[in-house]
Each structure stands twice: as structure tokens, then as C-alpha cells.
């Protein structure tokens, strides 16, 4: 049985459909039994969808925004 740590390590390739059939089936079996990993994969899919919606060529602005949000989050702790 696949562990949660192994699922996370293979999650990007799983979502990009770049895994062998055997590993995909192992991940699907794990997801059928693990609520936390199902939530993680849903969040990853949502993140991918959001990133696909972003316009091209604004990476410097987005990097600055991400850095500012990270700074604010650290300050809140």
C-alpha cells in the first residue's frame, strides 16, 4: 500500500498523467481510503486550474505579490 508521503511525492506526475499504470492504480487505491490525500489532490487540481487561468508574462508581478503575501502571513504568526 502506498503511504501518504509517497502519494505526495508522486502527486504532480499523477495529475499530469505521467505515471505507470501500476503506480496510478496504487494512488487511486490510496485515495479511495485516505480522506486527507483526497483533499490534497483536490487542492492540487484547483491550484493547477488557477495557474492555467493566469495571463502569460506577468511572472515578476506575481512573484512580488507572492512574496508580499508570504511576508504578511509570517507577520500574522
C-alpha positions as CSV (number, residue, x, y, z in Angstrom):
1,X,0.0,0.0,0.0
2,X,1.2,3.5,-0.9
3,X,1.9,5.8,2.0
4,X,0.7,9.4,2.2
5,X,4.3,10.6,1.8
6,X,4.7,8.6,-1.4
7,X,1.5,9.9,-2.8
8,X,2.6,13.5,-2.2
9,X,5.9,12.8,-3.8
10,X,4.1,11.5,-6.9
11,X,1.2,13.9,-6.9
12,X,2.4,16.2,-9.7
13,X,3.2,13.3,-12.1
14,X,-0.1,11.7,-11.2
15,X,-2.0,14.9,-12.0
16,X,0.0,15.3,-15.3
17,X,-0.8,11.7,-16.2
18,X,2.9,10.8,-16.4
19,X,2.9,7.7,-14.1
20,X,2.9,4.0,-15.0
21,X,-0.4,2.2,-14.8
22,X,0.7,0.3,-11.7
23,X,1.6,3.5,-9.8
24,X,-1.6,5.2,-10.9
25,X,-3.7,2.3,-9.6
26,X,-1.8,2.4,-6.3
27,X,-2.5,6.1,-6.0
28,X,-6.2,5.6,-6.8
29,X,-6.4,2.8,-4.2
30,X,-4.8,5.0,-1.6
31,X,-7.2,7.9,-2.5
32,X,-10.2,5.6,-2.1
33,X,-9.2,5.1,1.6
34,X,-7.5,8.3,2.6
35,X,-9.6,11.4,3.0
36,X,-6.7,13.7,3.7
37,X,-4.9,12.7,0.5
38,X,-8.2,13.2,-1.5
39,X,-8.3,16.7,-0.1
40,X,-4.7,17.3,-1.0
41,X,-5.2,16.1,-4.6
42,X,-8.4,18.3,-4.9
43,X,-6.3,21.3,-3.7
44,X,-3.6,20.5,-6.2
45,X,-6.1,20.3,-9.0
46,X,-7.6,23.6,-8.0
47,X,-4.1,25.2,-7.9
48,X,-3.3,23.9,-11.4
49,X,-6.6,25.2,-12.7
50,X,-5.9,28.7,-11.2
51,X,-2.4,28.7,-12.6
52,X,-3.7,27.9,-16.1
53,X,-6.1,30.9,-15.9
54,X,-3.3,33.4,-15.2
55,X,-2.2,35.5,-18.1
56,X,1.3,35.0,-19.5
57,X,4.1,37.4,-19.0
58,X,3.3,38.7,-15.5
59,X,5.6,36.5,-13.5
60,X,7.6,39.3,-12.0
61,X,4.4,40.9,-10.7
62,X,3.1,37.6,-9.4
63,X,6.4,36.8,-7.7
64,X,6.3,40.2,-5.9
65,X,2.7,39.5,-4.9
66,X,3.5,36.0,-3.6
67,X,6.5,37.4,-1.6
68,X,4.3,40.1,-0.1
69,X,1.6,37.6,0.9
70,X,4.2,35.3,2.4
71,X,5.6,38.2,4.4
72,X,2.2,39.2,5.7
73,X,1.5,35.6,6.7
74,X,4.7,35.4,8.6
75,X,3.9,38.7,10.4
76,X,0.5,37.4,11.4
77,X,2.1,34.5,13.4
